[in-house]
Amino acid sequence: MSAISVGQAAVLGVVEGVTEFLPVSSTGHLKITEGLMHIPVDDQSVVGFSAVIQVGAIAAVLVYFFKDIKRIVSAWGRGLVNKNERYHHDYKFAWWVIYATIPIVLVGLAAKPLIDGALGSLWVVGGSLIVGSGVMWCADQMGRHKRGEDDTSFKDAMLVGCSQILALLFPGFSRSGATMSTALILDLDRVAATRLSFFLGIPALTGAGIYELKDALGAGVGAAPLAVGTIVSFVVAYASIAWLLKFVAKHSFNAFVIYRIVIGLAVFGLLATGTIGA
């Protein structure tokens, strides 16, 4: 028997696709949904499944931003063989994404037992949702929103990239929320902050999905649920990306802040009443 059925995989794929790039924590929502469906959130195969279906969401980013990614990768390739091309912003940006991914990889490997164990508790998820909402609100108020994507620097990329560690260690904090908040504090506008979050998520989330694939398959999740969850997350994530970019162009993050607080309090309520297990 697979630890996750095809029907459950489809539901989790929808949850992943909707929440991966919104600053509301996809990991937190997946764990909450798994708890409501009585799927053990600390089961190694379930943890692996959650990481693998993220690849579907990342594939949506690759398709949605194909022209941008092609431009950046092309500039990087030209810069590798022609030093005159190395002054181009896209060439530098490609390296910045690579460098900014290294910290989360190192921390992820070193802290994996904690991440898969005690830090995966729904109590941590609920607390992180609420604390992260406070950080996001402060960042949106502090930021002057005066810098665009072309104004990003190596320092910006490294600080935003390192902020992903918060979401890695505290599921519920939200990778998107952490990266967008950091970018806002650095005075990037909301669209630039959102796009930077997308680009920095590509190598980190893809690597995590590939790394966890063996655990997901080997520990009890069948190939069919993995395929369904990944495909569904791709379709839903594509629509979610398009909506988010339009939304942040005209609105603050206050709606996400309020939503996170409500969900965090709801998690505490469900845990306290024994409706779901931690």
BAPA-361457 format. One record per atom (N, C-alpha, C): x, y, z; residue in three letters. Coordinates in steps of 0.02 Angstrom, whole numbers, plus 50000, padded with zeros to 5 digits. Example, Ala and Ser with C-alpha at 12.3 -4.5 7.8 and 13.67 -1.06 7.14 Angstrom:
BEGIN
506604971650390ala/506154977550390ala/506604983550390ala/506424988850354ser/506844994750357ser/506455000250394ser/
This chain:
BEGIN
500424994050000met/500005000050000met/500445006250000met/500285010949957ser/500655017349956ser/500455021450017ser/500935025050045ala/500795029350104ala/500315034850086ala/500275036550021ile/499825041849997ile/499455039149936ile/498795039749936ser/498405037349879ser/498425042449822ser/498185040349764val/498175044849706val/497715050849719val/497145049549751gly/496675054949767gly/496985059949815gly/497315057449867gln/497655061849915gln/498215065749880gln/498555062349834ala/499105065649798ala/498845071549757ala/498255070649726ala/497955075949686ala/497785082049730ala/497505080649789val/497335086049835val/497965089749858val/498485086049875leu/499115089049897leu/499455092749840leu/499355090349778gly/499625093849720gly/499305100749711gly/498645101049724val/498285107449720val/498555112249774val/498625109649835val/498865113649890val/499565116349876val/500005111949851glu/500685113949834glu/500685119149779glu/500295118049727gly/500285122749671gly/500035129649690gly/499525129849733val/499245136349754val/499725140049800val/500055136449845thr/500425139749900thr/501175140349890thr/501465136849842glu/502195136749837glu/502495143749829glu/502185147949789phe/502475154449775phe/502105160249809phe/501535158749839leu/501205163749881leu/501575163849948leu/501635169649980pro/502005169950043pro/501595167450102pro/501355161150097val/500935158350150val/501185151650175val/501745149250148ser/502065142950166ser/501725136750136ser/502025134250084ser/501765128150053ser/501885122150099ser/502475121950131thr/502635116350176thr/502135116150234thr/501985121950262gly/501505122250316gly/500815119850294gly/500585122150236his/499925120150212his/499905112650194his/500455110150168leu/500485102950153leu/500435098850217leu/500805100950268lys/500785097350332lys/500095097650364lys/499775103450360ile/499105104250388ile/498615099650350ile/498655099750284thr/498215095550243thr/498335088150256thr/498975086250262glu/499145079250277glu/498855077250345glu/498905081850394gly/498635080350460gly/497875079350458gly/497535083550420leu/496805082950414leu/496605076450379leu/497035074050334met/496895067750299met/497205061750336met/497455063050397his/497745057850439his/498345054350406his/498725058250369ile/499355055850341ile/499905057950390ile/500335053350412pro/500855055150461pro/501355060150431pro/501365066250459val/501775071550430val/502515070350438val/502715066050488asp/503425064850499asp/503675058450466asp/503235054950428asp/503425049050391asp/503935051050336asp/504485047450331gln/505015049350284gln/504765049450212gln/504335044750194ser/504075044650126ser/503625050650112ser/503255052850163val/502815058650155val/503225065050149val/503755065650189val/504205071450184val/504515071650114val/504715065750089gly/505005065350022gly/504505067149968gly/503885064849976phe/503345066349928phe/503245073949923phe/503225077249980ser/503115084549981ser/503665088149943ser/504285085749950ala/504845088949915ala/504825087549840ala/504625081449823val/504625079649752val/504095083549712val/503495084249740ile/502975087649701ile/503115095149694ile/503595097749733gln/503805104649723gln/504115105549654gln/504395100149627val/504705100549561val/504185102449508val/503565100349518gly/503035102349472gly/502925109849473gly/502935112749533ala/502865119949540ala/503455123549508ala/504055120849519ile/504655123849489ile/504625123449413ile/504365117949387ala/504285117349314ala/503835122849287ala/503335124749327ala/502885130149307ala/503265136649302ala/503725137849348val/504155143849345val/504575143849282val/504865138049267leu/505295137449208leu/504915139049144leu/504295136649141val/503885137949082val/503665145249080val/503415147849137tyr/503155154649139tyr/503705159749124tyr/504295158649151phe/504845163449142phe/505355160949091phe/505135156949043phe/505595153748996phe/506035158948960phe/505735164348936lys/506125169348899lys/506645172648944lys/506455174249006asp/506925177349052asp/507495172549070asp/507315166249083ile/507825161349101ile/508285159949042ile/508015159548983lys/508415158548923lys/508915164248914lys/508675170448926arg/509105176248920arg/509685176148970arg/509505174449032ile/510005174349085ile/510515168749074ile/510275162849057val/510725157049046val/511165158348985val/510885161448933ser/511285163048873ser/511835167948890ser/511665173048931ala/512165178048950ala/512705174748992ala/512515170149035trp/513005166549077trp/513475162349034trp/513185158948984gly/513595154848939gly/514075159048899gly/513845164748874arg/514285169148835arg/514845171848879arg/514675173448941gly/515175176148987gly/515715171149005gly/515545164749004leu/516045159649021leu/516595159348969leu/516445161148906val/516945160548853val/517185167348827val/516855172548847asn/517035179248823asn/517035184148882asn/517615186448902lys/517665190748961lys/517315197548952lys/517225199648890asn/516875205948877asn/516135205548895asn/515865199448896glu/515165198448913glu/515035198148988glu/515585198149026arg/515515197149098arg/515295203349136arg/515235208849102tyr/514995214949133tyr/514225215549128tyr/513925210949089his/513205211049079his/512855208949144his/512315212449161his/511955211049223his/511695203949226his/511455201349170asp/511175194549169asp/511715189349185asp/512325190449161tyr/512875185849176tyr/513005185749251tyr/513055191649279lys/513185192249351lys/512605189149391lys/511995190549368phe/511405188049404phe/511405180449407phe/511605177149353ala/511625169849351ala/512095167149405ala/512685170349412trp/513155168249464trp/512885169649533trp/512535175249541trp/512255177049606trp/511755171749629trp/511345169349583val/510855164149600val/511215157849624val/511755156049589ile/512155150149608ile/512445151049678ile/512785156749689tyr/513095158049754tyr/512575158349810tyr/512005161449795ala/511485162349847ala/511145155849866ala/511235150649825thr/510925144149839thr/511365139949886thr/512015141249887ile/512475137249926ile/512315137050000ile/512155142750033pro/512005142450105pro/511415137750123pro/510875138050085ile/510305133850102ile/510455126450090ile/510875124950041val/511065117950028val/511475115350088val/511955119250111leu/512375117050166leu/511975116150230leu/511535120950245val/511125120450305val/510625114750299val/510345113850239gly/509865108450229gly/510165101650241gly/510775100550218leu/511105094150227leu/511295093050301leu/511545098450332ala/511775097950402ala/511195096950451ala/510645100250437ala/510085100250485ala/509515095550465ala/509625091250416lys/509085087050391lys/508735082950446lys/509105079850493pro/508755076050545pro/508265080350586pro/508455086450601leu/508015091050638leu/507415093250596leu/507555094750532ile/507035097050487ile/506505091750477ile/506735085450470asp/506265079950460asp/505945077650525asp/506225079750582gly/505975077550646gly/505615082950685gly/505935085350738ala/505615090050785ala/505365096450752ala/505745099050703leu/505555105350672leu/504965104550624leu/504785098250609gly/504225097050565gly/503555096850600gly/503555098050666ser/502945097850705ser/502455103350683ser/501815101850686leu/501295106750669leu/501275112450719leu/501525111450780trp/501585116950827trp/502075122150800trp/502625119650771val/503115124150741val/502815127750681val/502435124050641val/502105126950582val/501645132650602val/501215131550652gly/500745136750674gly/501105142950700gly/501625141850741gly/502005147550768gly/502365151350713gly/502655147650666ser/503035150750612ser/502585154750565ser/501975152350554leu/501495156150514leu/501355162950544leu/501255163050610ile/501085169250643ile/501695173950648ile/502265171250669val/502875175350674val/503075178050605val/503035173650554gly/503205175750486gly/502755181250460gly/502125181150481ser/501665186450458ser/501875193150487ser/502115193150549gly/502365199350579gly/502965202150543gly/503415197650524val/504015199650486val/503815202550419val/503345199350386met/503125201650320met/502795208550324met/502375209550375trp/502045215950382trp/502555221550395trp/503035220250439cys/503555225150453cys/503965226750391cys/504135221650353ala/504535222550293ala/504165226850241ala/503515225550234asp/503115229350186asp/503055236650206asp/503035237850273gln/502985244750297gln/503665248250293gln/504195244650306met/504875247550307met/505135249050237met/504985244550190gly/505255245250123gly/505015251450087gly/505475254450049arg/505295260450012arg/505095258849940arg/505155252549920his/504915250249854his/505175254449796his/505795256549800lys/506055261249750lys/506545257949700lys/506725251649711arg/507215248449667arg/506885242849627arg/507055242549562gly/506785237549518gly/507255231649510gly/507055226949467glu/507445220849458glu/508145222249432glu/508225227249388asp/508885228849360asp/509345232049412asp/509075233949469asp/509475237149521asp/509745232249572asp/509575225749564thr/509805220849613thr/510565220049610thr/510855218249667ser/511575217449672ser/511745210549701ser/512395209149705phe/512635202949734phe/512415202549808phe/512465208049843lys/512265208349913lys/511515206649920lys/511105209449877asp/510385208049878asp/510265200549870asp/510575197649820ala/510465190549805ala/510685186149863ala/511265187649893met/511515183549948met/511065184150010met/510855190250027leu/510435191050086leu/509755187750076leu/509465188650016val/508815185550001val/508885177949998val/509425175549968gly/509545168349964gly/509625165250032gly/510005168550077cys/510105165950145cys/509455165850185cys/509005170450169ser/508375170650206ser/507945164450195ser/508085160650142gln/507725154450130gln/507835149450186gln/508395150150222ile/508545145650277ile/508015145950332ile/507715151850342leu/507185152550392leu/506605147850378leu/506415147450315ala/505855143150296ala/506055135750300ala/506695134450287leu/506945127550290leu/506915124950362leu/507125129150409leu/507155127050479leu/506485127650514leu/506065132250491phe/505425133450524phe/504855133050473phe/504645126950456pro/504095126250407pro/503475129950431pro/503215134050388gly/502675138550407gly/502895145750399gly/503555146850404phe/503815153650395phe/503725155850323phe/503805151150276ser/503715152150204ser/504345154550170ser/504575150550122arg/505155152550083arg/505015158950044arg/504425159150012ser/504245165149975ser/504175171150021ser/503865169950079gly/503775175350127gly/504435178050152gly/504905173550167ala/505565175650192ala/505955179450140ala/505955176950078thr/506345180150026thr/506035186850005thr/505375187049999met/505045193249980met/505135198550035met/505075196450098ser/505155201150153ser/505865204150154ser/506355199850144thr/507055202250143thr/507155207050086thr/506885205450028ala/506965209849969ala/506625216549980ala/506055216550014leu/505695222750029leu/506095227050077leu/506405223950127ile/506825227550175ile/507415230850139ile/507645227650085leu/508195230350045leu/507945235549994leu/507315237349999asp/507005242749959asp/506835240849888asp/506825234249872leu/506575232249806leu/505825233149805leu/505545234649746asp/504825235149742asp/504515228149744asp/503855227749752arg/503525221349765arg/503605216549706arg/503565219049644val/503635214749586val/504345212049581val/504845216349591ala/505545214249588ala/505685209149644ala/505405210349703ala/505495205649759ala/505195198849743ala/504615198949712thr/504265192749695thr/504645188849641thr/504875192349590arg/505255189049536arg/505915186249561arg/506255189949605leu/506885187549633leu/506765181249674leu/506215181149711ser/506035175249750ser/505935169249704ser/505605170249647phe/505495164849600phe/506165162049575phe/506605166449552phe/507235164249522phe/507675160649573phe/507695163149634leu/508105159949685leu/507815153149707leu/507165152249697gly/506855145949716gly/506995140249667gly/507175141849606ile/507255136649555ile/507785131549574ile/508415133449587pro/508915128249604pro/508795125049672pro/508575128949721ala/508475126149788ala/507925120849790ala/507355122449760leu/506785117849763leu/506885111849716leu/507195113149658thr/507335107549612thr/507815102649644thr/508345105249675gly/508835100949708gly/508515096849764gly/508085100049804ala/507745096549859ala/507305090949833ala/506945092249778gly/506505087149749gly/506885081149724gly/507435082349689ile/507845076949663ile/508165072949720ile/508395076449772tyr/508715073149829tyr/508235068649866tyr/507605070949872glu/507115067149911glu/506755061749871glu/506855061549806leu/506495056749763leu/506595049549786leu/507225047949801lys/507365041049821lys/507015039049885lys/506955043749932asp/506615042349995asp/505865041549985asp/505585045749941ala/504875045349928ala/504675038649897ala/505065036449848leu/504915030149814leu/505105024149858leu/505695024649889gly/505945018949927gly/505585017749992gly/505275022950019ala/504985022250086ala/504225021350086ala/503915020950027gly/503205019250028gly/502725023349988gly/502955028049947val/502505031849903val/502585029049833val/502035027149802gly/502075024249736gly/502215029349682gly/502415026849623ala/502575031249567ala/501955035049543ala/501365031849544ala/500755035049520ala/500565041149562ala/500545040649629pro/500405046649669pro/500915052249659pro/501545050449653leu/502065055449640leu/501935059049574leu/501775055249522ala/501655058249457ala/501045062749458ala/500505060449489val/499885064349492val/500005070749532val/500325070249590gly/500445076049632gly/500875081249597gly/501385078849560thr/501845083349525thr/501495086949467thr/501105083149428ile/500755086149370ile/500235091249393ile/499845089449444val/499335094049469val/499665100349497val/500215099649533ser/500555105549561ser/500815110049505ser/501035107249450phe/501275111149393phe/500715115549365phe/500145112449351val/499585116049320val/499335121649366val/499235120049429val/498965124949477val/499485130349491val/500125128649496ala/500645133549510ala/500705138649454ala/500625136449392tyr/500675140949335tyr/500155146549341tyr/499545144549357ala/499005149549366ala/499145153949426ala/499425151049478ser/499565154749539ser/500105160149528ser/500615158449488ile/501145163249472ile/500865169249435ile/500465167849384ala/500175173149344ala/499745177849387ala/499355174849432trp/498925178949476trp/499345183149524trp/499855180149554leu/500245183549605leu/500605189749576leu/500895189049517leu/501255194649487leu/500785200549473leu/500175199049453lys/499685204349441lys/499465207449507lys/499385203249558phe/499155205649623phe/499655210349656phe/500295208349659val/500785212349695val/500945218849659val/500775219349595ala/500895225549558ala/500455231149584ala/499885229349615lys/499405234449636lys/499205234149710lys/499435228949745his/499215228149814his/499805226949861his/499695228249926ser/500185226749977ser/500125219249995ser/500535217050043phe/500505210150065phe/500045209150126phe/499645214250142asn/499235213950203asn/498745208150202asn/498475206550144ala/497985201050140ala/498325194450160ala/498945193450139phe/499305187350156phe/499465187250231phe/499635193150259val/499785193650330val/499185191350371val/498605194050355ile/497995192350392ile/497835184850384ile/497885182450323tyr/497735175350310tyr/498195170750351tyr/498845172350353arg/499325168250389arg/499155168050463arg/498965173650492ile/498795173850563ile/498185169450577ile/497675170050534val/497065166050542val/497225158550539val/497625156650489ile/497805149550480ile/498225147150539ile/498705151250561gly/499125149350617gly/498715148150680gly/498235152550694leu/497805151750752leu/497355145550744leu/497135144350683ala/496715138450670ala/497105132050683ala/497745131950664val/498165126150676val/498225124750751val/498345130050790phe/498385129350863phe/497735126550891phe/497175129050864gly/496525126750887gly/496415119350872gly/496585117250811leu/496515110250791leu/496955105650831leu/497565108050847leu/498025104050887leu/497775103550959leu/497555109150986ala/497335109351056ala/496725104851068ala/496285104351017thr/495685100251024thr/495785093051003thr/496385091550979gly/496545084650959gly/496255082850891gly/496015087750853thr/495735086350787thr/496265083850739thr/496875086550746ile/497445084050708ile/498015082950756ile/498465078350737gly/499045076950779gly/499645081150757gly/500085082550803ala/500665086850788ala/501155083450742ala/
